[in-house]
Amino acid sequence: MEPMWPDLLLPTSPSRRCLDRFSLLDEEGTDGLVAFWPLLEHILSQSVNTLAQLIDVLDTIAHVNSGSSGTANDYGLLREAVEQHSDTFFSRLWPTIVHIALMLPDLFPARKIPVLQPGEKLCLTTKEVSCLVAHQFLCTYQLPPWREGHHDFSIWYGSGQRHPQAVRMYLTALFSYFDEFCAESRMRNVGASLDGHVEFSLHTFDGPETCLAWKLDQSRLMRLIVVHLEKFSTEPQEAAYQGHSGAAVVSANKDIGFGQSATQEELYVGNCPEACPAVLFTPTLQDNQVLVIHGARPMLRIFGQRRDIVWEKLVSGEKQGGRMLLMDALELDEAESSTMLPDLKQENLTRDIRKAYTAYSSWSDGANPIVWTGLWGCGAFNGDPATKAILMWMAASLAGKELRLLVDASQKDFGVKFGQFIERVQGAWTVKDLYNCLKAIPEGIGRWETMDWLLENVSERL
């Protein structure tokens, strides 16, 4: 049984009560607490024209909400980012953030958001999403019960960052996002011309395993092309790159979201502030679930990963969000040692095919649908590239989608070899043949060695 989580209570909820630690209101109840929302309104009514005033407001909210500054600590990186935007932050960005945040009662009259359930969708207007993002900036939410880590942007504020350049990049994307509202609305009617939608949907594989077994026998391999890149970039998340019916795989964690470093998931989500509220209402992904985010607009185009990152700002017409498939890979870096490659264990093969198939079959609109992906789960999670690439090819074929496998310069040798493997089998094999190929790999073959074994031993249908 999957756990049933309570709805996310918004800051306007009457059950959100807190200590008035600084005696700002004279409305203390018999329980010694005050309603959170009126207190927040009072805090946000304060004049903010300097860094000191900004930090005072944010720190007051943090202490009222959780009793301390938390991960924001000294607000060092936030101070730096605001100073770099000093010509617009206090005159445009801060008033916009406050104005959008105070729209919460009107935009969400129920004062709560339902947690995504299997098979459900949450479609929010651009204005609604911007309000949720504004409150993530202000750090007014309480931690959802299923999360152990971050749920707002306070993790980006302190100076003690393990990857400061990545955090600077995420704050740049966030400020660019709010600046877009300033340019569009001129503060007269925030969000009026930004009338798009962002859709969050939790897809679950709910069919019998025999369904996939039957499709293995019946399905021909769809087209797969290896795309060689000098560096990875976030371009595949852009709608213009994907096309109307495309999607990009995001190598996610079970608890999806943004972060402080520069993994693929952190880059893709942190670059799209409209995707960030997903952490508030998306429960921990189960082995048969994926999250799909459609329409969240990127602010930057980021090149490289981890320590090697640079970025450029997108112009307005380029900020069109595509479809992101957030799939958590098996954490094989923690797998027990064995003579068999962990990827090839039957339970792991079944789990990964089911996971990828669920993602790739989550939409059906448009002609010539294409999935763009890197080597899913082959970084920190230690997956075997050849096995993972074949599993994704199988899943895409079962779902009727073409696949584009993106490899950068560091993976060039693998990309060339896998291209040779594709040439041998594409057009003649079924998905079942490819599955039998994986099953034929003997024990003792190590990670990164499977591709060589396949090229040496597979010349025709097994």
C-alpha positions in Angstrom: 0.0 0.0 0.0 1.3 3.4 -1.0 1.1 6.0 1.9 -1.7 8.6 1.8 -0.3 12.0 2.8 -2.4 14.9 4.1 -2.9 18.0 1.9 -0.2 20.6 1.9 -1.4 23.5 4.1 -0.6 26.9 2.7 0.5 29.8 4.8 -3.1 31.1 4.7 -4.4 28.0 6.5 -6.2 28.9 9.8 -4.4 25.9 11.4 -1.0 27.6 10.7 -0.4 29.2 14.1 2.9 30.3 15.5 4.6 32.2 18.3 4.8 35.9 17.8 8.4 35.9 18.8 8.9 39.6 18.2 5.6 40.8 19.6 4.5 42.2 16.2 0.8 41.7 16.7 -1.5 42.1 19.6 -3.7 39.1 18.8 -2.3 36.3 20.8 -4.8 33.5 21.5 -5.3 31.5 24.7 -2.8 29.0 23.4 -0.1 31.7 23.3 -0.1 31.6 19.4 -1.2 33.9 16.6 -2.4 33.1 13.1 0.6 32.9 10.7 -0.9 34.7 7.8 -1.8 38.0 9.5 1.7 38.0 11.0 3.3 37.4 7.6 1.2 40.2 6.1 2.5 42.5 8.8 6.1 41.5 8.3 5.8 42.0 4.5 4.4 45.5 5.0 7.7 46.7 6.3 9.8 49.0 4.1 12.6 47.1 2.3 15.1 49.3 0.5 18.4 48.0 1.8 20.1 44.6 2.2 19.9 44.9 6.0 16.1 45.5 5.8 15.7 42.5 3.4 17.7 40.2 5.6 15.7 41.4 8.7 12.4 40.5 7.0 13.6 37.1 5.8 15.2 36.2 9.1 12.0 37.3 11.0 10.0 35.0 8.8 12.4 32.2 9.3 12.4 32.5 13.1 8.6 32.8 13.2 8.2 29.8 11.0 10.8 27.5 12.4 12.6 29.1 15.3 15.9 29.8 13.5 17.6 31.0 10.4 18.1 27.4 9.4 20.2 26.7 6.3 20.1 30.4 5.3 22.6 31.0 8.1 24.4 34.3 7.3 22.6 34.9 4.0 26.0 35.4 2.4 25.2 34.1 -1.2 21.8 35.9 -1.2 23.5 39.1 -0.2 26.0 38.7 -3.1 23.2 38.0 -5.6 21.1 41.0 -4.5 24.2 43.3 -4.7 24.7 42.2 -8.2 21.1 43.1 -9.0 21.0 46.2 -6.8 19.8 48.4 -9.7 16.6 46.5 -10.0 16.1 44.3 -6.9 14.7 46.8 -4.4 12.8 48.9 -7.0 11.3 46.1 -9.0 12.0 42.5 -7.9 11.2 42.8 -4.2 7.9 44.7 -4.7 7.0 42.1 -7.3 7.7 39.1 -5.0 5.7 40.7 -2.2 2.8 41.6 -4.5 2.6 38.1 -5.9 3.0 36.4 -2.5 0.1 38.4 -1.1 -2.2 37.1 -3.8 -2.2 33.7 -2.2 -5.7 33.9 -0.5 -7.3 34.9 -3.8 -5.4 32.3 -6.0 -5.9 29.4 -3.5 -9.1 30.0 -1.6 -9.1 26.4 -0.3 -5.9 27.4 1.6 -4.3 24.0 0.8 -3.0 22.0 -2.2 -3.8 18.3 -2.5 -0.8 16.0 -2.6 -0.4 14.3 -6.0 -2.0 10.9 -6.0 -1.2 8.1 -8.6 -2.8 8.9 -11.9 -3.6 12.5 -10.9 -2.7 15.8 -12.5 -2.3 19.3 -11.0 -2.6 22.0 -13.7 -1.7 25.5 -12.4 -1.8 28.8 -14.1 1.4 30.8 -14.5 0.1 33.3 -11.9 -0.7 30.5 -9.4 2.8 28.9 -9.9 4.5 32.3 -9.5 2.7 32.8 -6.1 4.0 29.4 -4.9 7.5 30.3 -6.1 7.3 33.6 -4.3 6.6 31.8 -1.0 9.5 29.5 -1.6 11.7 32.6 -1.9 10.2 33.9 1.3 10.5 30.5 3.0 7.0 30.5 4.5 6.1 26.8 4.0 6.4 24.0 6.5 8.3 20.9 5.6 6.0 18.3 3.9 5.9 15.1 6.0 7.5 12.9 3.3 10.6 15.1 2.8 13.7 14.9 4.8 15.5 17.7 2.9 14.9 21.1 1.4 11.5 22.4 0.2 12.3 26.1 -0.2 15.2 28.3 -1.4 16.8 28.9 2.0 19.4 26.3 1.0 20.7 28.8 -1.5 21.1 31.8 0.9 24.0 31.0 3.2 27.7 31.4 2.3 28.7 27.9 3.3 27.9 26.3 -0.1 29.7 23.2 -1.4 29.2 24.5 -5.0 28.8 28.3 -4.8 28.8 28.7 -8.6 25.8 26.5 -9.0 23.9 28.4 -6.3 24.8 31.7 -8.1 23.3 30.2 -11.2 20.1 29.2 -9.5 19.6 32.6 -8.0 20.3 34.2 -11.4 17.5 32.0 -12.9 15.2 32.9 -10.0 15.8 36.7 -10.3 15.4 36.4 -14.1 12.0 34.7 -13.5 10.7 37.5 -11.2 12.1 40.2 -13.5 10.0 38.8 -16.3 6.9 39.5 -14.3 8.1 43.1 -13.8 8.6 43.5 -17.5 5.2 42.0 -18.4 3.0 43.5 -15.8 4.6 46.8 -14.9 3.1 46.0 -11.5 -0.4 46.9 -12.6 -1.7 43.4 -13.1 0.9 40.8 -12.3 0.8 37.8 -14.5 -2.0 39.0 -16.8 -0.1 38.5 -20.0 1.7 35.3 -18.8 -1.4 33.2 -19.2 0.2 29.8 -19.7 -0.1 26.7 -17.5 2.2 24.3 -15.9 1.1 20.7 -15.5 2.4 18.3 -12.8 1.3 14.7 -13.2 2.1 11.5 -11.2 2.1 8.5 -13.5 1.9 5.0 -12.2 2.4 1.7 -13.9 -0.9 -0.1 -13.0 -1.0 -3.0 -15.4 0.0 -6.6 -14.8 3.6 -7.6 -15.5 2.2 -9.9 -18.1 1.3 -6.8 -20.1 4.9 -5.9 -20.6 5.8 -9.6 -21.3 3.3 -9.7 -24.1 4.6 -6.5 -25.6 8.1 -7.7 -25.5 7.2 -10.4 -28.1 5.1 -8.1 -30.2 7.1 -4.9 -30.4 9.7 -4.0 -33.0 12.6 -1.7 -32.0 11.9 2.0 -32.5 14.5 4.2 -34.0 17.4 5.1 -31.8 20.1 7.7 -32.7 23.2 8.5 -30.6 23.8 12.3 -30.5 27.4 13.3 -29.8 27.8 16.6 -27.8 30.9 18.5 -26.7 29.1 19.3 -23.4 25.8 18.4 -21.9 23.4 21.3 -21.8 19.8 22.0 -20.5 18.7 22.7 -24.1 16.7 19.4 -24.3 14.3 20.8 -21.7 13.3 23.6 -24.0 10.2 23.2 -26.1 11.9 24.4 -29.3 14.5 21.6 -28.9 12.0 18.8 -28.0 9.3 19.7 -30.5 5.6 19.6 -29.6 5.6 15.9 -28.9 9.0 15.3 -27.3 10.3 14.9 -23.8 13.5 15.0 -21.8 14.5 12.4 -19.3 15.6 13.8 -15.9 17.7 11.5 -13.8 15.9 12.2 -10.5 16.0 11.2 -6.9 13.1 9.5 -5.2 12.4 12.8 -3.5 12.5 15.0 -6.6 13.6 18.6 -6.7 16.3 21.3 -6.9 19.5 21.3 -4.8 22.8 23.0 -4.1 25.1 21.3 -6.6 24.9 20.6 -10.3 23.5 17.2 -11.0 21.2 16.9 -14.0 18.1 17.0 -11.9 19.2 20.0 -10.0 20.2 21.8 -13.2 16.9 21.1 -14.9 14.6 21.9 -11.9 16.7 24.8 -10.6 16.7 26.4 -14.0 12.9 26.3 -14.1 11.5 28.1 -11.1 8.0 27.1 -12.2 9.1 23.4 -11.6 10.3 24.0 -8.1 6.9 23.9 -6.3 6.7 20.3 -7.3 8.6 19.5 -4.1 5.7 20.7 -2.1 3.1 18.3 -3.4 4.9 15.4 -4.9 5.4 12.4 -2.5 8.4 10.1 -2.6 8.4 8.3 -5.9 7.6 4.6 -5.7 9.3 2.0 -7.9 6.4 2.1 -10.4 6.0 5.9 -10.5 7.4 8.9 -12.4 6.6 12.6 -12.2 6.0 14.5 -15.4 6.3 18.3 -15.5 5.0 20.0 -18.6 5.3 23.7 -19.4 7.8 25.0 -16.8 9.9 27.6 -18.5 13.7 27.6 -18.3 15.4 30.9 -17.7 19.0 30.0 -18.7 20.8 27.6 -21.0 23.3 25.8 -18.9 26.4 24.0 -20.3 28.4 21.3 -18.5 27.7 19.5 -15.2 28.9 19.5 -11.7 32.0 21.7 -11.3 32.2 22.5 -15.0 29.2 24.8 -15.6 28.6 28.0 -17.5 25.4 29.6 -18.5 23.7 32.2 -20.7 20.4 33.9 -20.3 17.6 33.0 -22.6 15.7 35.8 -24.4 11.9 36.0 -23.9 11.0 34.0 -27.0 13.2 31.1 -26.0 11.7 30.6 -22.6 9.2 27.9 -23.6 9.1 24.9 -21.3 8.8 21.4 -22.7 8.1 18.1 -21.0 10.4 16.7 -18.3 10.2 13.0 -17.2 11.6 12.8 -13.7 12.7 9.2 -13.3 14.6 7.9 -10.2 17.2 5.4 -11.2 18.3 2.5 -9.0 21.0 3.5 -6.5 23.5 0.9 -7.5 26.3 2.7 -5.8 24.9 1.1 -2.6 24.4 -2.4 -4.2 25.9 -5.4 -2.4 29.0 -6.8 -4.1 28.3 -9.7 -6.4 29.8 -11.5 -9.3 26.7 -10.4 -11.3 26.4 -6.8 -12.5 23.6 -5.3 -10.3 21.9 -3.8 -13.3 21.4 -7.3 -14.7 19.6 -8.9 -11.7 16.1 -9.9 -12.7 14.4 -7.7 -10.2 16.4 -4.7 -11.3 15.8 -5.3 -15.0 12.1 -5.5 -14.3 12.0 -2.4 -12.2 13.9 -0.2 -14.6 12.0 -1.3 -17.7 8.7 -0.7 -15.8 10.0 2.7 -14.6 11.1 3.9 -18.1 8.0 2.5 -19.8 5.8 4.4 -17.4 7.6 7.6 -18.2 7.7 7.1 -22.0 4.0 6.1 -22.2 2.8 9.1 -20.1 1.7 11.1 -23.1 0.4 10.4 -26.6 -0.2 13.8 -28.2 1.6 14.8 -31.4 3.3 13.0 -34.3 6.8 11.5 -34.2 7.3 11.6 -30.4 10.9 11.6 -29.3 12.6 11.1 -26.0 15.9 12.8 -25.3 18.1 11.3 -22.6 21.6 11.0 -21.3 22.9 7.8 -19.6 20.1 7.6 -17.0 21.4 6.5 -13.6 25.0 6.1 -14.7 26.6 8.9 -12.7 26.4 9.0 -8.9 24.1 6.0 -8.9 26.7 3.8 -10.7 24.6 2.2 -13.4 26.2 0.4 -16.3 25.9 2.5 -19.5 25.3 -0.3 -22.0 22.6 -2.0 -19.8 20.8 1.3 -19.1 20.9 2.4 -22.7 19.4 -0.9 -23.9 16.8 -0.8 -21.2 15.7 2.7 -22.2 15.6 1.6 -25.9 13.4 -1.3 -24.9 11.1 0.9 -22.9 10.9 3.5 -25.6 10.0 0.9 -28.2 7.3 -0.6 -26.0 5.8 2.9 -25.6 6.1 3.7 -29.3 8.6 6.5 -28.9 11.9 7.2 -30.8 15.0 7.7 -28.6 17.9 10.1 -28.8 20.8 9.1 -26.6 22.9 12.1 -25.7 26.6 11.5 -25.0 29.3 14.1 -24.3 33.0 14.1 -25.1 33.9 12.1 -22.1 31.6 9.3 -23.2 32.5 9.5 -26.9 34.1 6.0 -27.0 31.0 4.4 -25.5 28.8 6.4 -27.9 30.7 5.2 -31.0 30.5 1.5 -29.8 26.9 1.7 -29.0 26.2 3.2 -32.4 27.9 0.1 -33.9 25.6 -2.1 -31.8 22.6 -0.2 -33.0 23.5 -0.8 -36.7 23.7 -4.5 -36.1 20.3 -5.0 -34.5 18.0 -2.1 -35.6 15.5 -3.1 -38.1 15.7 -6.9 -37.6 15.2 -7.5 -33.9 12.2 -7.3 -31.6 12.3 -5.9 -28.1 12.3 -9.5 -26.9 15.5 -10.2 -28.8 17.1 -7.2 -27.1 16.0 -8.5 -23.7 17.4 -11.9 -24.5 20.7 -10.2 -25.4 20.9 -8.7 -21.9 20.0 -12.0 -20.3 22.9 -13.6 -22.2 25.6 -11.4 -20.7 27.6 -13.7 -18.4 28.4 -13.2 -14.8 31.8 -11.6 -14.1 31.3 -8.8 -16.8 32.0 -5.5 -15.0 30.6 -2.0 -15.4 31.7 -0.4 -18.7 32.7 -3.9 -20.0 29.3 -4.9 -21.3 29.5 -2.9 -24.4 32.7 -4.6 -25.5 31.2 -8.0 -24.7 28.1 -7.2 -26.8 30.1 -6.2 -29.8 32.3 -9.3 -29.6 29.4 -11.7 -29.1 26.3 -10.3 -30.9 26.4 -10.5 -34.6 22.9 -11.7 -35.3 19.7 -12.6 -33.5 20.3 -14.7 -30.4 
